[in-house]
Amino acid sequence: MGTFVWRGHSRDCPVELAFAVIGQRWKARILFRLAGGMHRFAALRAELPGISDKVLTTALRELERDGLISRTVHAEVPPRVEYRITAEGLALWQAAEPLRRWGLAYRA
């Protein structure tokens, strides 16, 4: 079947590759929030109970590195940082939508 490589991620299966990109516990939740519109760091943290600042920062950096979200820093005092889902991130989220529907239908 071959190897599937995308932005430094390499897997033997395309589905496994997609899960590797967003499989970390918080990444899908972050994409879900950003699919609804722009968020600032504090707003994301408030909508994700249980996430630490460190884990949120790491997940945001990885999603940005992978081109799934964009980060905009406004030159203000204090600095204002906004996160948005990119077209590529939205495409991935739309591809994951059937999994979300499946999870809703089969949750206990």
CYANA upper distance limits for C-alpha pairs under 8 A (distance plus 0.5 A):
  1 MET  CA     12 ASP  CA      7.93
  1 MET  CA     13 CYS  CA      8.37
  2 GLY  CA     12 ASP  CA      6.77
  3 THR  CA     10 SER  CA      7.24
  3 THR  CA     11 ARG  CA      6.31
  3 THR  CA     12 ASP  CA      5.16
  3 THR  CA     13 CYS  CA      7.55
  4 PHE  CA     10 SER  CA      6.12
  4 PHE  CA     11 ARG  CA      5.85
  4 PHE  CA     12 ASP  CA      6.40
  4 PHE  CA     13 CYS  CA      7.03
  4 PHE  CA     14 PRO  CA      6.60
  4 PHE  CA     17 LEU  CA      7.51
  5 VAL  CA      9 HIS  CA      6.01
  5 VAL  CA     10 SER  CA      4.85
  5 VAL  CA     11 ARG  CA      7.08
  5 VAL  CA     17 LEU  CA      8.20
  6 TRP  CA     10 SER  CA      7.04
  6 TRP  CA     17 LEU  CA      8.37
  7 ARG  CA     66 ASP  CA      6.93
  9 HIS  CA     17 LEU  CA      7.40
  9 HIS  CA     20 ALA  CA      7.93
  9 HIS  CA     21 VAL  CA      7.92
 10 SER  CA     17 LEU  CA      7.15
 11 ARG  CA     16 GLU  CA      6.88
 11 ARG  CA     17 LEU  CA      5.79
 12 ASP  CA     16 GLU  CA      7.86
 12 ASP  CA     17 LEU  CA      8.14
 13 CYS  CA     17 LEU  CA      6.74
 14 PRO  CA     18 ALA  CA      6.87
 15 VAL  CA     19 PHE  CA      6.81
 16 GLU  CA     20 ALA  CA      6.55
 17 LEU  CA     21 VAL  CA      6.95
 18 ALA  CA     22 ILE  CA      7.09
 18 ALA  CA     23 GLY  CA      8.29
 19 PHE  CA     23 GLY  CA      5.13
 20 ALA  CA     24 GLN  CA      8.05
 21 VAL  CA     66 ASP  CA      8.39
 22 ILE  CA     27 LYS  CA      5.79
 22 ILE  CA     28 ALA  CA      6.23
 23 GLY  CA     27 LYS  CA      7.33
 23 GLY  CA     28 ALA  CA      7.68
 24 GLN  CA     28 ALA  CA      8.18
 25 ARG  CA     29 ARG  CA      8.36
 26 TRP  CA     30 ILE  CA      6.67
 26 TRP  CA     51 ILE  CA      8.41
 26 TRP  CA     56 LEU  CA      8.24
 26 TRP  CA     59 ALA  CA      7.63
 27 LYS  CA     31 LEU  CA      6.70
 27 LYS  CA     59 ALA  CA      6.70
 27 LYS  CA     60 LEU  CA      8.44
 27 LYS  CA     63 LEU  CA      7.97
 28 ALA  CA     32 PHE  CA      6.58
 28 ALA  CA     93 TRP  CA      8.48
 29 ARG  CA     33 ARG  CA      6.84
 29 ARG  CA     48 LEU  CA      8.27
 30 ILE  CA     34 LEU  CA      6.72
 30 ILE  CA     44 LEU  CA      7.87
 31 LEU  CA     35 ALA  CA      6.40
 31 LEU  CA     69 ILE  CA      8.46
 31 LEU  CA     85 ILE  CA      7.35
 31 LEU  CA     89 GLY  CA      7.86
 31 LEU  CA     93 TRP  CA      7.41
 32 PHE  CA     36 GLY  CA      7.40
 32 PHE  CA     93 TRP  CA      7.77
 33 ARG  CA     37 GLY  CA      7.67
 33 ARG  CA     39 HIS  CA      8.35
 33 ARG  CA     44 LEU  CA      7.93
 34 LEU  CA     38 MET  CA      6.35
 34 LEU  CA     39 HIS  CA      7.01
 34 LEU  CA     83 TYR  CA      7.82
 34 LEU  CA     84 ARG  CA      6.24
 34 LEU  CA     85 ILE  CA      5.94
 35 ALA  CA     84 ARG  CA      8.27
 35 ALA  CA     85 ILE  CA      6.50
 35 ALA  CA     90 LEU  CA      7.07
 35 ALA  CA     93 TRP  CA      8.15
 37 GLY  CA     84 ARG  CA      7.11
 37 GLY  CA     85 ILE  CA      8.12
 38 MET  CA     82 GLU  CA      7.00
 38 MET  CA     83 TYR  CA      6.14
 38 MET  CA     84 ARG  CA      5.30
 38 MET  CA     85 ILE  CA      8.08
 39 HIS  CA     43 ALA  CA      6.51
 39 HIS  CA     44 LEU  CA      6.74
 39 HIS  CA     82 GLU  CA      6.25
 39 HIS  CA     83 TYR  CA      5.90
 39 HIS  CA     84 ARG  CA      7.27
 40 ARG  CA     44 LEU  CA      6.83
 40 ARG  CA     80 ARG  CA      8.31
 40 ARG  CA     81 VAL  CA      6.51
 40 ARG  CA     82 GLU  CA      5.19
 40 ARG  CA     83 TYR  CA      6.54
 41 PHE  CA     45 ARG  CA      6.70
 41 PHE  CA     81 VAL  CA      7.64
 41 PHE  CA     82 GLU  CA      7.66
 41 PHE  CA     83 TYR  CA      8.11
 42 ALA  CA     46 ALA  CA      6.60
 43 ALA  CA     47 GLU  CA      6.78
 44 LEU  CA     48 LEU  CA      6.73
 45 ARG  CA     49 PRO  CA      7.39
 45 ARG  CA     51 ILE  CA      7.27
 45 ARG  CA     52 SER  CA      8.32
 45 ARG  CA     53 ASP  CA      7.91
 45 ARG  CA     56 LEU  CA      7.82
 51 ILE  CA     55 VAL  CA      6.96
 51 ILE  CA     56 LEU  CA      6.92
 52 SER  CA     56 LEU  CA      6.63
 53 ASP  CA     57 THR  CA      6.48
 54 LYS  CA     58 THR  CA      6.65
 55 VAL  CA     59 ALA  CA      6.59
 56 LEU  CA     60 LEU  CA      6.56
 57 THR  CA     61 ARG  CA      6.65
 58 THR  CA     62 GLU  CA      6.72
 59 ALA  CA     63 LEU  CA      6.60
 60 LEU  CA     64 GLU  CA      6.54
 60 LEU  CA     69 ILE  CA      8.29
 61 ARG  CA     65 ARG  CA      6.49
 62 GLU  CA     66 ASP  CA      6.61
 63 LEU  CA     67 GLY  CA      6.80
 63 LEU  CA     68 LEU  CA      5.80
 63 LEU  CA     69 ILE  CA      6.27
 64 GLU  CA     68 LEU  CA      6.30
 64 GLU  CA     69 ILE  CA      5.39
 64 GLU  CA     70 SER  CA      6.19
 64 GLU  CA     71 ARG  CA      7.55
 67 GLY  CA     86 THR  CA      7.52
 67 GLY  CA     88 GLU  CA      7.42
 67 GLY  CA     89 GLY  CA      7.60
 68 LEU  CA     85 ILE  CA      6.57
 68 LEU  CA     86 THR  CA      5.88
 68 LEU  CA     87 ALA  CA      8.04
 68 LEU  CA     88 GLU  CA      6.16
 68 LEU  CA     89 GLY  CA      4.41
 68 LEU  CA     90 LEU  CA      8.04
 69 ILE  CA     83 TYR  CA      7.15
 69 ILE  CA     84 ARG  CA      5.94
 69 ILE  CA     85 ILE  CA      4.73
 69 ILE  CA     86 THR  CA      5.46
 69 ILE  CA     89 GLY  CA      6.74
 70 SER  CA     83 TYR  CA      6.14
 70 SER  CA     84 ARG  CA      5.77
 70 SER  CA     85 ILE  CA      6.73
 70 SER  CA     86 THR  CA      6.73
 71 ARG  CA     81 VAL  CA      7.29
 71 ARG  CA     82 GLU  CA      6.24
 71 ARG  CA     83 TYR  CA      5.21
 71 ARG  CA     84 ARG  CA      7.19
 72 THR  CA     81 VAL  CA      6.03
 72 THR  CA     82 GLU  CA      5.66
 72 THR  CA     83 TYR  CA      6.96
 73 VAL  CA     79 PRO  CA      7.25
 73 VAL  CA     80 ARG  CA      6.29
 73 VAL  CA     81 VAL  CA      4.96
 73 VAL  CA     82 GLU  CA      7.07
 74 HIS  CA     79 PRO  CA      6.45
 74 HIS  CA     80 ARG  CA      5.66
 74 HIS  CA     81 VAL  CA      6.73
 75 ALA  CA     79 PRO  CA      6.37
 75 ALA  CA     80 ARG  CA      7.75
 76 GLU  CA     80 ARG  CA      6.93
 85 ILE  CA     89 GLY  CA      6.12
 85 ILE  CA     90 LEU  CA      6.75
 86 THR  CA     90 LEU  CA      6.57
 87 ALA  CA     91 ALA  CA      6.64
 88 GLU  CA     92 LEU  CA      6.82
 89 GLY  CA     93 TRP  CA      6.61
 90 LEU  CA     94 GLN  CA      6.52
 91 ALA  CA     95 ALA  CA      6.70
 92 LEU  CA     96 ALA  CA      6.78
 93 TRP  CA     97 GLU  CA      6.79
 96 ALA  CA    100 ARG  CA      7.03
 97 GLU  CA    101 ARG  CA      6.81
 98 PRO  CA    102 TRP  CA      6.61
 99 LEU  CA    103 GLY  CA      6.62
100 ARG  CA    104 LEU  CA      6.77
101 ARG  CA    105 ALA  CA      6.72
102 TRP  CA    106 TYR  CA      6.61
103 GLY  CA    107 ARG  CA      6.20
